[in-house]
Amino acid sequence: MKPMKSEDYQETQNSLVMLAMAIVTIDLEEMINAIDLAETVGPFADPSLWIAGNKKMEQVKNLAKAALIFKNEAKKQMTEAKDGLVR
């Protein structure tokens, strides 16, 4: 594995910080709760729509769960950072 160039490292770091700053503003918990409700009610309320959209909804839910882990870590790092995240 070759070492990362300084400018690539800086660009990656900047992108990561921007992602962290953006993700902490997204209410992922509410979205996951909404999907949980849709999974519970959907098959009864509109079986055809639920069957058609269930797979994509499950993919979005899995992505939201993964993003929530990142969000929680980003919040932790932002709280612990004395002078803000490195930019």
C-alpha positions in Angstrom: 0.0 0.0 0.0 1.4 3.3 -1.0 1.2 6.3 1.4 -1.5 8.9 0.8 -0.4 12.2 -0.6 -0.6 15.1 1.7 -3.2 16.9 -0.5 -5.3 13.8 -0.8 -5.2 13.4 3.0 -6.2 17.0 3.5 -9.1 16.7 1.0 -10.3 13.5 2.6 -10.1 15.0 6.1 -12.0 18.1 5.0 -14.7 15.9 3.4 -15.0 13.8 6.5 -15.4 16.9 8.7 -18.1 18.3 6.4 -20.0 15.0 6.5 -19.8 15.0 10.2 -21.1 18.6 10.5 -23.9 17.8 8.1 -25.0 14.4 9.6 -25.4 15.8 13.1 -28.3 18.0 11.8 -30.3 15.0 10.4 -33.0 13.5 12.5 -32.1 9.8 11.8 -33.9 8.5 14.9 -37.2 10.0 13.7 -36.7 8.5 10.2 -36.0 5.1 11.6 -39.1 5.4 13.8 -41.1 6.4 10.8 -39.9 3.4 8.8 -40.6 1.1 11.8 -44.2 2.4 11.9 -44.5 2.0 8.1 -43.3 -1.6 8.4 -45.9 -2.3 11.1 -48.9 -0.5 9.5 -48.0 -0.7 5.8 -48.9 -4.3 5.1 -52.4 -3.6 6.5 -53.0 -0.1 5.2 -51.8 -0.6 1.6 -50.5 -4.1 0.9 -49.7 -3.5 -2.7 -47.7 -0.3 -2.0 -45.9 -2.0 0.9 -44.9 -5.0 -1.2 -43.7 -2.7 -4.0 -41.6 -0.4 -1.7 -40.6 -2.6 1.2 -37.2 -3.7 -0.1 -36.1 -0.1 -0.8 -37.5 1.1 2.5 -35.5 -1.6 4.2 -32.3 -0.5 2.4 -33.0 3.1 3.5 -33.5 2.0 7.1 -30.2 0.1 7.1 -28.4 3.1 5.7 -30.0 5.3 8.3 -28.9 2.9 11.1 -25.4 3.0 9.8 -25.5 6.8 9.5 -26.8 7.0 13.1 -23.6 5.2 14.3 -21.5 7.8 12.4 -23.7 10.6 13.7 -23.3 9.6 17.3 -19.5 9.3 16.9 -19.4 12.7 15.1 -21.3 14.3 18.0 -18.9 12.7 20.5 -15.9 14.0 18.7 -17.3 17.5 18.2 -18.1 17.6 22.0 -14.6 16.4 22.9 -12.8 18.7 20.4 -11.5 21.8 22.3 -11.0 24.0 19.3 -13.5 22.4 16.9 -12.8 19.6 14.5 -9.6 19.9 12.5 -10.2 21.5 9.1 
